[in-house]
Amino acid sequence: MLEKPGAAAVSDLAAIRDDADAAGVPATAALVQRYGPLPSLLGRLGRLRHLRFSFIAGPPSRYTDAGCGWVLDRSIPAGWTFPDAPGKRYVNYTAVGIGGHVAVDTHGQVAVTEAGQHTATGTVDVDSDALYPIFVEAVAENYDTGFDGMPTLTDLVDAMRPIEESYHR
C-alpha cells in the first residue's frame, strides 16, 4: 500500500511500480477520493469535458514534523502551496460534462446543474481523513485478490505525472 506521492519523482514511482509488477507483489495506492462523494457527483454529468481540481491539505509544517521535509523541496520537484494558517484544507472542484456542471468548495458546499434543470445545492464532507479507514478496510478485504478493483500504482503514476510536469512549465 503506497501513499501519495509515493516517490520524489514520477520516474522513481514508475520504477517502484515496475519492480512490484516484476516481483509479483500486489500493490495499491491510497487514492482515497475514490471512496468519497466526488465519483457520484461526477457520474451525474455524463461524458466529462472539463475538470479542475484543487485539494490542498495543510499546513506544510506537518511534513517537517513527520520527517518528510523532502515533500517541500522544489529542487526534486516537490512543493507545497498551502499557507501556514488555521484552515485544514483548501478544496475547489469544478467539472463540466455533457449533462451538466458541478462545483464544490472548501466548506463542502455543492452546486449541481444538470442539463435543462435548475441548480441543486447541498453539502458534502470534503475532509479526506474520513476516507482513509474506508480505504484501509478495502485493502484488508481485497488483499487475497491482489487488490483487484482498487487503485493501482499505474493509477498513481498517471495522477502524479501531470503534477510533476506542472513544475517544469
N, C-alpha and C positions, 0 to 999 in steps of 0.2 A: 504494500500500500504506500503510495507516494503522494506527498502533499505538494502543492504548487509553491514555487515554480519548478521544483524538482532538481534543478541544477542552475549554475550561474549562466549558462549559455544553452541555446537550443541544440547545438551540435553535441554538447555533453549529455543533454537529456535524451537525444536520439540514440546515443551510444549506450546509455543505460537501458533503453527500450530494446535495442538490438541484442545486447548481452542477455537480458532476461528472456527474450524470444529464443535465442540460440541455446540457452541452458534449459529451456522448457519450464522456466519459473513463472507461475501465474502472477500477474500484476494488475493493479487497478490504480486509478488516480482519484484524488478527493475533489472531484468537480461537483461539489455539493449543491450548487444552484439547480442541478437537475432534479433535486428532491424538494425544491421549493415551489412557489406559486408561478414562477416565470414560464415554465413549459406550457402550462394550461392557458395562461394569458396569451402566449404566442400562438397556441393552437386555435384560438378564436379568430385569427387574422387571415387564414388561408395561406397561399404561397407568399412568402416574405419577399419584400422588395428593398427595404432599407432598415437597418438596425444600428442603434448607437447605444452603447452600454458604458456606464461609469459605475464602478463599485470599488470604493477605496476604503479600506479598513485602517484605522489609525489608532493612536499616534505612532510615528516612526520609532519612538523610543522602545516600543515593545520588541523590536528586533534586536537592538543592542542589549536589552535586558535579558533576552533569551539566548544570547551568544551567537546571534545570526546577523551581525553587523554588515556582512558582505551584501545583504539584500539592498543596502543603502548606497553601495559603491557603484557610481555611474561608469567607472572605468572598465567594468567587466561585461555588458552593460546591465546595470540594475539601477533602480532608483525608487524614490518614494515622493509622492506629491501631497500627502495629507499633512495639514498643519498640526503643530503641537497644540491641540485645542481640546476642550472637553467632549466634543462630539465623538461618538464611537464609529460612525460610518458616514460616508458620503455615497449616496445612491441616486442615479438618474438613468432611467431606461426609457428609450423611445423606439418603437417598432411600427413599421407600416407594411401592411400586406394587401393583397387584392381584396380582402374582405374587411379592412378597417385599420384602425390606429390604436395603439396603447401607449400610455405614459405612466411611469412610476417614479415617485420622488423619494427623497431621504426619509421622510416621515411615513412612508408606506401608502401615501395617497395614490390611488389608481384612477385613471380615466380611460375608459374603453369606448371607442366609437366604431361600431360595426357598420358596414355599408348600408346606407339607407335608414339608419337608426339614429336616435338621439344618443348623446354621450351618457354612459352609465358610470357612476363613481362609486368608490368603495375604498377599503384599506386592505393591505396585506402586510405580513411581517417580513421586513427586509433584513432582519438580523440573522445572518447565516450561522451563527453559533448553534442555533436550534437544529440545524440541518446535519451537523456532524454526527450526533447519535444515530440518526436515521441511516446515514452512510455506513457507520461502523456496524450497525445491525445487518445491513445488506452485505457487507464484507463477510461477516460470520455466516450468514445464510448461503452465500454463494461461493465460499471458499472451495468446496468439493467439486464445483463445476469450473474452476479456474476463473471465477468472477464473470461467468457468462452473462451478457447483457448489461454489464456495468461499464463505466468509463474505462477506456484503455489508455496505455501510455502513448499510443498514437494520437488519441484524442487530446492528451495533454500537450504533446509536441505541436499538434495543429493549433491549439489555443495559444501557446506561448510564442509561436513563430511571428505572428503579426505584432505582438507586443515588443519582441526584440527588434524587429525591423523598424518599428516606430522610433527607436532610439538612434537609429542610423540615418534618419532623414533630416 
